[in-house]
Amino acid sequence: MKHKYALAACTWFQNTFGASIILSWSIPSVNITGHTKRGTVVGVGFVVFAAGNIISPHFFDSKDAPRFKPATTGLLVCYSWLILAPLCLAGFLHYRNKSRDRKGYIVADREEILAGFADQTDFENKGFRYIF
């Protein structure tokens, strides 16, 4: 078999997928405030995850055996997205935090702390800081 170590490495890499799923579910719940907004984001994420689980087996067709090129390409695109999307999100959240700092919004202000207990979104609560 040609490239057996590369295929083995790909198999091992695929086993790390569970950690990225947990992170992709927990990051929105930490960085989004407001009950309705958080519920919507988490719900949309779950629907996309479920749709991916329904669609993904259809990439594996017996006529493509043994390499399954369409499935391999699909997995490569999805895994690349799982690496790239959190990096882009971290950059965006860092930018939003810096933007709030430049505008002079103070985190430790008593009013801002109390606003954290109100059902305000992260855009409404100016003292909110994103965690990444």
C-alpha positions in Angstrom: 0.0 0.0 0.0 1.3 3.4 -1.0 1.5 6.2 1.6 0.4 4.0 4.5 1.9 6.3 7.1 0.0 9.3 5.6 -3.2 7.3 5.7 -2.5 6.2 9.3 -1.8 9.9 10.3 -5.1 10.9 8.7 -6.9 8.3 10.7 -5.3 9.5 13.9 -6.1 13.1 13.0 -9.7 12.2 12.6 -9.9 11.0 16.2 -9.2 14.6 17.4 -12.5 15.7 16.0 -14.4 15.2 19.3 -12.5 18.1 21.0 -13.4 20.5 18.2 -17.0 19.7 18.5 -17.0 20.4 22.3 -15.2 23.7 21.6 -17.6 24.7 18.8 -20.5 24.2 21.2 -19.0 25.9 24.2 -17.5 29.0 22.6 -20.8 30.6 21.6 -22.4 30.0 25.0 -19.5 31.9 26.6 -19.3 34.8 24.1 -22.9 35.5 23.4 -25.2 37.1 25.9 -28.9 37.5 25.8 -31.1 34.5 26.3 -32.8 34.6 22.9 -29.7 35.4 20.9 -27.7 32.6 22.7 -30.5 30.1 22.2 -30.7 30.9 18.5 -27.0 30.6 17.9 -26.7 27.3 19.7 -29.8 26.0 18.0 -28.6 26.9 14.5 -25.2 25.3 15.3 -27.0 22.1 16.4 -29.1 22.1 13.2 -26.0 22.5 11.1 -24.2 19.7 13.0 -27.2 17.4 12.6 -27.5 18.2 8.9 -23.8 17.5 8.4 -24.3 14.1 10.1 -27.2 13.3 7.8 -25.5 14.5 4.6 -21.9 13.2 5.2 -22.6 9.4 4.7 -23.7 10.2 1.1 -20.2 11.3 0.2 -19.1 7.6 0.6 -20.1 5.8 -2.6 -19.0 2.2 -3.3 -17.9 3.2 -6.8 -15.2 5.5 -5.3 -13.6 2.7 -3.2 -10.9 2.3 -2.0 -9.8 5.9 -1.9 -13.2 7.7 -1.7 -11.9 10.9 -3.3 -15.1 12.9 -2.9 -15.4 11.9 0.8 -11.7 12.7 1.4 -12.1 16.1 -0.2 -15.2 16.8 1.9 -13.5 15.8 5.1 -10.5 17.9 4.2 -12.7 20.9 3.6 -14.6 20.4 6.8 -11.5 19.9 8.9 -9.9 22.9 7.4 -13.0 24.9 8.3 -12.8 23.6 11.9 -9.3 25.0 12.1 -9.8 28.2 10.2 -13.2 29.3 11.7 -12.1 29.4 15.4 -9.0 31.4 14.4 -11.1 33.9 12.5 -13.5 34.1 15.4 -10.7 34.7 17.9 -9.4 37.5 15.7 -12.8 39.1 15.4 -13.4 38.8 19.2 -10.0 40.3 19.9 -10.8 43.2 17.5 -14.2 43.8 19.3 -12.5 43.8 22.7 -9.8 46.3 21.5 -12.6 48.4 19.8 -14.5 48.6 23.1 -11.3 49.5 25.0 -10.6 52.4 22.5 -14.1 53.7 23.0 -13.4 53.8 26.7 -15.9 51.3 27.9 -14.9 50.2 31.4 -15.3 46.6 32.5 -15.1 47.2 36.3 -17.8 49.9 36.4 -20.6 49.0 38.8 -23.3 49.8 36.2 -21.6 47.5 33.6 -21.3 44.7 36.1 -25.0 45.0 37.0 -25.8 45.1 33.3 -24.3 41.6 33.0 -27.3 40.3 35.0 -29.8 41.9 32.7 -30.9 40.1 29.6 -28.8 42.3 27.3 -27.0 41.0 24.2 -23.2 41.4 23.9 -23.8 44.4 21.6 -26.0 46.1 24.1 -23.8 45.6 27.2 -20.8 47.8 26.5 -18.8 46.4 29.4 -19.0 42.8 28.1 -15.7 41.3 27.1 -15.3 38.4 24.8 -13.3 35.3 25.8 -11.3 33.4 23.3 
